[in-house]
Amino acid sequence: MPLDHTTAPSDKPPVTIFGPDFPFAFDDWIRHPAGLGSLPAEHLGAEVAIVGAGMAGMVAAYELMKLGLKPVIYEASKMGGRLRSQPFEGGQGVIAELGGMRFPVSSTAFFHYVNQLGLASQPFPNPLTPASGSTVVDLEGQTYYAEKLADLPPMFKEVADAWSQALEDGASFQAVQDAIRSRDVPALKALWNKLVPLWDDRTFYDFVATSKAFAGLSFQHREVFGQVGFGTGGWDSDFPNSMLEILRVVMTNCDDEQRLIQGGADQVPLGLWQHAPDKMAHWPADTSLASLHGGAPRAGVAAIHRQADGKLAVTDRWGDTRSYAAVLTTCQSWLLTTQIACEESLFSHKMWMALDRTRYMQSSKTFVMVDRPFWKDKDPVTGRDTMSMTLTDRLTRGTYLFDNGPGKPGVICLSYAWMGDALKMLPQPPEKRVKLALDALKKIYPNVDIASHIIGDPITISWEADPHFLGAFKGALPGHYRYNQRMFAHFMQDGMPAAQRGIFIAGDDVSWTPAWVEGAVQTSLNAVWGILHHFGGRTHAENPGPGDVFKDIGPMELPE
């Protein structure tokens, strides 16, 4: 549920995803008129392999193309990665967002590309927001209807207040956000670096359960917090995660003021594929990633190894091998041991430990298309919406309603669930998933015949069942800070043995903010700097890049 502390006074600068681990202004870097840097003339047109055509791969390829390199993108599954917008058959452009679907306005680097492509966005219908109209909270058999937090029983306000107070007491929330707003790097580093050793080894649940703010409340208050949560809904599936990960989310407003991309989130990576930048080194006007590839990426990667001449050999699934001076892998880290035969010597043993210890969270969604947004009909007895955005402790967990405009079918995300709740769906076929969801919702809305409005076939996904993903997104466990620091800092390669240089990693699982696309964008921009540096290029003096300032403001290192 939205909390008071997430709304900034109008006279203050906005909160953005600026750090806190690495407070570098990625949004300013990519907007600067000087550009990201320049390459030695002899390397213009050189090929660079990009493994994965998701958001991280596309951003890196797009920026490297602008610098004068020739990205060669390999994709094993669908372009767009986890920005996957699947159209319903015959649905006039009506889609189901199977991956990323809600993007906080604090994602300023991501929205730089959204705006560059001229894409429109609108508020996402999260619980207790104007975009949802109304919200139903159903817990322990009790159903509550609300249009704002004050409409719910006092316990919900007590939970919201306790969470706000716990953040202030345990993590200096307001001071950290003030430092982020003002981009006060020394202040932010000082505050955050105190929190890292305090909360790396402790869970989200530990933070809540041991806070003074929750101490005087009942266990039921913690249950309500876990089921209904804040911002986008219940977070009890994150209770085992490192508290640092949760602090990053709330301090950078990831869970607040979110928007959806009209027409589908996949338009962003696919748009970058087709877009011809205004300013490019080396390539002629109207060059795009699509034109450099003849219209399609190469097949998925089967193997990566070091050649005798020092170059990196990339073999695709059909056996074609090509060599490159640099390779960027943007796939989930587990794929480097399960789908790709990646030569062990390309990474240090400590880096392999970090890559293999990444822990992915399960996620499932089930969507149906309906004849119209019938939920907006008013109940003749109560005057309330027939159906609402719904949070519940039942099997569905979160149910979202999407109005696609006049004359178009609506879409219902019947169930959006994580971890254990997602695993309950894993073996079920689509029709069974829909039936289970409808049975659960019937207990909340006994007089609403949702099934009578369904048209077409359902669309569903379990990311953990996809061999090209093996999970939805990273969820760091206590003690994982060191692993994340190794992965995030990997683009700084000057101190590495020659045998480990030239292969780079990026993606939201490399970032500090897994599950949020801004992390994919930021780590891909780190890799752009790393690849530029690898080819002997340099940034412009008036626009230093992430690697230029990394030694001064990079993430702290905990002792091994």
HELIX and SHEET records of a PDB file:
HELIX    1   1 ASP A    4  THR A    6  5                                   3    
HELIX    2   2 PHE A   26  ARG A   31  1                                   6    
HELIX    3   3 ALA A   41  HIS A   43  5                                   3    
HELIX    4   4 MET A   55  LEU A   67  1                                  13    
HELIX    5   5 THR A  108  GLN A  116  1                                   9    
HELIX    6   6 LEU A  149  ASP A  151  5                                   3    
HELIX    7   7 PRO A  154  ALA A  171  1                                  18    
HELIX    8   8 PHE A  173  SER A  182  1                                  10    
HELIX    9   9 VAL A  185  TRP A  199  1                                  15    
HELIX   10  10 PHE A  204  THR A  210  1                                   7    
HELIX   11  11 LYS A  212  ALA A  215  1                                   4    
HELIX   12  12 PHE A  219  VAL A  228  1                                  10    
HELIX   13  13 ASP A  236  ASP A  238  5                                   3    
HELIX   14  14 MET A  243  MET A  251  1                                   9    
HELIX   15  15 GLN A  267  GLN A  274  1                                   8    
HELIX   16  16 LEU A  289  LEU A  292  1                                   4    
HELIX   17  17 LEU A  335  THR A  338  1                                   4    
HELIX   18  18 GLU A  344  LEU A  346  5                                   3    
HELIX   19  19 HIS A  349  ARG A  357  1                                   9    
HELIX   20  20 PHE A  374  LYS A  376  5                                   3    
HELIX   21  21 MET A  419  MET A  425  1                                   7    
HELIX   22  22 PRO A  430  ILE A  444  1                                  15    
HELIX   23  23 ILE A  450  HIS A  453  5                                   4    
HELIX   24  24 TRP A  463  ALA A  465  5                                   3    
HELIX   25  25 TYR A  481  PHE A  488  1                                   8    
HELIX   26  26 ALA A  489  PHE A  491  5                                   3    
HELIX   27  27 ALA A  498  GLN A  500  5                                   3    
HELIX   28  28 VAL A  517  HIS A  534  1                                  18    
HELIX   29  29 PRO A  546  ILE A  553  1                                   8    
SHEET    1   A 4 LYS A  70  TYR A  74  0                                        
SHEET    2   A 4 GLU A  47  VAL A  51  1                                        
SHEET    3   A 4 VAL A 327  THR A 329  1                                        
SHEET    4   A 4 ILE A 503  ILE A 505  1                                        
SHEET    1   B 2 SER A  85  PRO A  87  0                                        
SHEET    2   B 2 ILE A  95  GLU A  97 -1                                        
SHEET    1   C 3 PHE A 103  PRO A 104  0                                        
SHEET    2   C 3 GLN A 258  ILE A 261 -1                                        
SHEET    3   C 3 SER A 121  PRO A 123 -1                                        
SHEET    1   D 7 GLN A 142  ALA A 146  0                                        
SHEET    2   D 7 THR A 135  LEU A 139 -1                                        
SHEET    3   D 7 MET A 389  THR A 392  1                                        
SHEET    4   D 7 GLY A 398  PHE A 402 -1                                        
SHEET    5   D 7 GLY A 410  TRP A 418 -1                                        
SHEET    6   D 7 SER A 363  VAL A 370 -1                                        
SHEET    7   D 7 ILE A 454  SER A 462 -1                                        
SHEET    1   E 4 THR A 321  TYR A 324  0                                        
SHEET    2   E 4 LEU A 312  ASP A 316 -1                                        
SHEET    3   E 4 VAL A 301  ARG A 306 -1                                        
SHEET    4   E 4 ALA A 341  CYS A 342  1                                        
SHEET    1   F 2 TYR A 360  MET A 361  0                                        
SHEET    2   F 2 PHE A 473  LYS A 474 -1                                        
END                                                                             
